[in-house]
């Protein structure tokens, strides 16, 4: 079975415009995300799903430069955009990723994909992001494309929640078999936010990349957690509002 990753990316992000093209260690943040996804031994292709807006031509150009695929669709209807990418590239098993998660970890990704493959007859959707136990920004989401394509058919074209993707699967456990993997104790750091929504987030992520890049560009999640705890990095973006929290199953 071929396994493909999509990255939802655009330049008109509301809280930190053009963040995916902001440079860290001399490279656009989106390029760093692609390069780290390429470290996975199980992901076969990476597809950037961006918008048809002219300002996102730069994202398509970056995809061309990196030799990866790009699909362009609606800015507001992210669900439709991702489904369009899955259909256009005949994706079988889908690893869903967002452009505000620039620091994927191939070890975690491959272990989660392996978990899905082992239990594929039992689950339609496997993730570590329904409950916040891993550091936010290390989200792993895996499911067959046909599951999202089916879910998209159930959602009205004008539904405002079409700005989200996987929510249309995991909010319907009576229709789809959902499974969340919680972090083991050594990865249980829910207050270390590694996603990028604001300038403070960007500052934190930049510190991590700059610390590791020259000697260890493939740095692991364990190494990041150790460094972050030593330097108390979680204080940098502790006060940032997280809009996704209302969709989590946290206590």
N, C-alpha and C positions, 0 to 999 in steps of 0.2 A: 504493500500500500504506500503510495506516495504521500508525503507529509509536507504541506506548504504553510508558510507563515504570511499573514498580511499585517501591515502596519498602517493604522489610520493616522494620516498626517495632513496638516494644512498650515498655512501661514497666518490665518486670521484668528488665532486663538485669542480669547477675550482678555484674560488676565496677564498674559505675557506674549504679545504679538510676535510672530516670526521666530518663536522659540526653537522650532525644529532646525532652523538654519543658523542659530547663534553658535558661535564657535567655542569649542573647548579643546585644549591641546592642539589648536590649529585646524580642527576639523568641524564641520557642521554636526550638531548634536545628533541629527538623524543619521548621518553617516556612521557615527560611533555605534548607534543602535544596530544598524545593519551589520557592521563588522562583528559585533559581539554575537548577534544571532547566527552569523555564518560559522561561528565556532561550534555550534551544535553538530553532533554527528548524525542526527536523525532528521533534521529539517532539510528538505530537498531544494525548495525554492523560496525566495522572499519576494513578495509583491507589495509595493506601496500603493495604498488606496487613497488618492488625494482628490481634490475637487476640480471642476472644470473652469474655475475662475482664473483669469489671466495671471494673477499674482502667484498662483501655484505652478506656473510654468517652471519656476526654479526647482520645484520638487521633482517634476518629471525629468528635468535636465540632470539633476543629481542621480536619479535612478539610472539614466542612460550612462552616465559617467562610471557608475559602479557596476554596470552590466547586469542589472536586475530589472524585473518587470514593473510596470506602473499601470494602474487603472484609474480613470478619472470619472467622477460622478458628482452627484449632488453634494453641496456643502452641508445643508441642514439634514437631509435624509441619509445619515451615516449608515443606517441599517441597509437601505437600498444600495448604497455605494459598495458596501462590503459584499452583499449578496451578488451584485453585478460582477465584482472581481472574482468571486468563487466560480460563477458560471463561465465567465470569459476565459478563465485559465483552467477550467475543468479540475478544480481542486477536490481531492477525495477527503483527506483528514486535515482539519484546519487548526492551526495555532494562531489564536487571535491576539494581536498586540496593538498598543496605542503609542503614538508619537511622544506622549509625555512620560513614557517609561524607557529612558535612554540607556539603562544599565541592566540588560538581561544577563542572566548567568547560565551558561550552557550546561553546567552540571545539574542545576535545578530543572532546567527545561527538559533535558534528556531523561532524567529520572521520572518526571511527571508524565512525559509522553510514554515512557516505558510502562508506567503504572496504568495508563489508559489502555495500552495495547494488551496488557495482561488481563484486564477486566472488561474488554470491549463488549463482551456479550452481556455484561451486567449494567453498563452505564452509557448514557447518551452524551453526557457533558461532565468533564472532570476539570476541576480548578482548585486553586489554593486561595481564592479571593472572595468567597462568599462570607467568610468570617475573617477578621483581621488578626492573624497570628504571625505570618511572615511579615517582614518589612514592606509596607505599601510601596508599590513601584516594582516589586518582583512578581507581579501577577503572572500566572500561567493559566491559560484557558485552552482546552483541547476538546474538539468534537468533530464528528463527521459533517461535511458541508451540507449534506441533505437535511440535517437537523435544523440548521439555521434557515435554509431555503423553505422548509416547511413552516417554521415559526413566522417568517416574514409574510407568508400568505395570510396569516391570521390577524395581521396588524393593519388597521385602517391607514390609507395613504396620508391622511392629515393628522395622525396621532403624533403629538409632540415628543413622545418617547422614542420616536424613530431616530433621534439624535444619539441613541445608545444602541448597542448591538447585542451582546450576550444576555442582557437582561430579559430579552424576549424568549429565551430558553429557560433560564433558571427560575423565573417567576411562575413557571407552570410545572411544578413537580408532579402534578397529576397526568400531564401529557408526556413529559420527558423524564428520564431517570438521571437524577442529578447527584453528584458526589463531590464533596469538598474535602481536600486533604489539609489537615492542620500541621503547623510547623512542629518539628521535634524541638526539644528544649534549647539546643544550641542555635537554632534559627528563630526562636520565638522572641522577636524584637519588634513588636507592633508599633512602637513609638519612633522608629527610625524611618522617616519618610524619604524615599528615594525617587519619587515621581517629581516632575517639574511642571508646576502650575504658576509659580511666581518667581520674582527675582531672588527671594530667599532660598527657594528650592534650587534654583540654578546655581547659586553660590555654593550650596552644600555639595551638589553633584560635581561641580567644577573642582572643589577641593579634593574629592576622592579620585577623580581621573588624574589630576595633576600629581597627586601623591604616588600613584602606582604606574603611570603611563610609561615612563622611560625604561623601567626595569622589569615591569610585569603587566603588560597591556591586557592579558587574559585573567586578571585578578578575579578571585572567587568571592562568593558571598560571605564565607567565613572570614576571609581577610578584611572585607569591608566592615563587617560587624566589629571585629577586633579594633580596627583603626578608628571607627566612629566612636566606640566606647572610650578609647584612650583619649581622643581629642574632644569628647563631648559634643559631637557634631549635631546631634539631634536638637540642641538648643537653637541652632541657626534658624530652623523653620518650624519651631514648635507652635507658634501662634497662627499658622496659616489655616484658614477654614478649608475643610475637605468636603466638597459637595457630594462625593460618592458615599459618604458614611450612611446616608439615609437608605441606601440600597443594600447595606451589609446586614448580616444576621448576628451582629455583635450583641453581647449581653447589655 
